Protein backbone atom coordinates (compact mmCIF):
# COMPACT_ATOMS: atom_id res chain seq x y z
CA UNK A 1 0.00 0.00 0.00
CA UNK A 2 1.26 3.46 -0.87
CA UNK A 3 1.24 6.37 1.48
CA UNK A 4 -0.76 9.38 0.46
CA UNK A 5 1.02 12.71 0.32
CA UNK A 6 -2.04 14.49 1.70
CA UNK A 7 -4.03 12.99 4.54
CA UNK A 8 -7.69 13.57 3.65
CA UNK A 9 -6.39 15.32 0.53
CA UNK A 10 -9.64 15.30 -1.39
CA UNK A 11 -11.50 16.88 1.51
CA UNK A 12 -8.92 19.62 1.98
CA UNK A 13 -8.69 20.30 -1.74
CA UNK A 14 -12.49 20.58 -1.84
CA UNK A 15 -12.33 23.12 0.97
CA UNK A 16 -9.56 25.05 -0.79
CA UNK A 17 -11.62 25.06 -4.00
CA UNK A 18 -14.64 26.34 -2.08
CA UNK A 19 -12.59 29.15 -0.54
CA UNK A 20 -11.17 30.05 -3.98
CA UNK A 21 -14.65 29.98 -5.56
CA UNK A 22 -16.00 32.26 -2.86
CA UNK A 23 -13.05 34.62 -3.30
CA UNK A 24 -13.57 34.88 -7.05
CA UNK A 25 -17.20 35.73 -6.33
CA UNK A 26 -16.39 38.45 -3.78
CA UNK A 27 -17.05 36.42 -0.64
CA UNK A 28 -14.95 34.93 2.14
CA UNK A 29 -15.53 31.89 4.32
CA UNK A 30 -16.26 32.79 7.94
CA UNK A 31 -16.62 29.29 9.35
CA UNK A 32 -14.28 28.30 12.16
CA UNK A 33 -11.82 25.50 11.40
CA UNK A 34 -14.06 23.06 13.29
CA UNK A 35 -17.17 24.19 11.41
CA UNK A 36 -15.42 23.94 8.03
CA UNK A 37 -14.10 20.46 8.92
CA UNK A 38 -17.58 19.34 9.96
CA UNK A 39 -19.10 20.65 6.72
CA UNK A 40 -16.51 18.92 4.53
CA UNK A 41 -16.82 15.62 6.39
CA UNK A 42 -20.63 15.73 6.23
CA UNK A 43 -20.49 16.26 2.46
CA UNK A 44 -17.78 13.60 1.97
CA UNK A 45 -19.69 10.97 3.96
CA UNK A 46 -23.02 11.75 2.29
CA UNK A 47 -24.63 12.93 5.52
CA UNK A 48 -25.18 16.26 3.77
CA UNK A 49 -25.90 15.55 0.12
CA UNK A 50 -28.51 17.97 -1.19
CA UNK A 51 -27.03 20.83 -3.20
CA UNK A 52 -29.49 23.34 -1.75
CA UNK A 53 -28.53 22.35 1.80
CA UNK A 54 -24.82 22.53 1.05
CA UNK A 55 -25.25 25.91 -0.63
CA UNK A 56 -27.23 27.19 2.35
CA UNK A 57 -24.50 26.14 4.80
CA UNK A 58 -21.86 27.84 2.65
CA UNK A 59 -24.02 30.95 2.28
CA UNK A 60 -24.54 31.16 6.06
CA UNK A 61 -20.84 30.51 6.65
CA UNK A 62 -19.56 33.25 4.38
CA UNK A 63 -19.80 36.98 3.94
CA UNK A 64 -19.10 39.64 1.33
CA UNK A 65 -15.43 40.63 1.16
CA UNK A 66 -14.70 44.25 1.85
CA UNK A 67 -12.21 45.55 -0.66
KEDREN-931136 format. One record per residue (C-alpha): residue number from 1; x, y, z. Coordinates in steps of 0.5 Angstrom, whole numbers, plus 500, padded with zeros to 3 digits. Layout:
BEGIN
 num   x   y   z
 NUM   X   Y   Z
...
This chain:
BEGIN
 num   x   y   z
   1 500 500 500
   2 503 507 498
   3 502 513 503
   4 498 519 501
   5 502 525 501
   6 496 529 503
   7 492 526 509
   8 485 527 507
   9 487 531 501
  10 481 531 497
  11 477 534 503
  12 482 539 504
  13 483 541 497
  14 475 541 496
  15 475 546 502
  16 481 550 498
  17 477 550 492
  18 471 553 496
  19 475 558 499
  20 478 560 492
  21 471 560 489
  22 468 565 494
  23 474 569 493
  24 473 570 486
  25 466 571 487
  26 467 577 492
  27 466 573 499
  28 470 570 504
  29 469 564 509
  30 467 566 516
  31 467 559 519
  32 471 557 524
  33 476 551 523
  34 472 546 527
  35 466 548 523
  36 469 548 516
  37 472 541 518
  38 465 539 520
  39 462 541 513
  40 467 538 509
  41 466 531 513
  42 459 531 512
  43 459 533 505
  44 464 527 504
  45 461 522 508
  46 454 523 505
  47 451 526 511
  48 450 533 508
  49 448 531 500
  50 443 536 498
  51 446 542 494
  52 441 547 497
  53 443 545 504
  54 450 545 502
  55 449 552 499
  56 446 554 505
  57 451 552 510
  58 456 556 505
  59 452 562 505
  60 451 562 512
  61 458 561 513
  62 461 566 509
  63 460 574 508
  64 462 579 503
  65 469 581 502
  66 471 589 504
  67 476 591 499
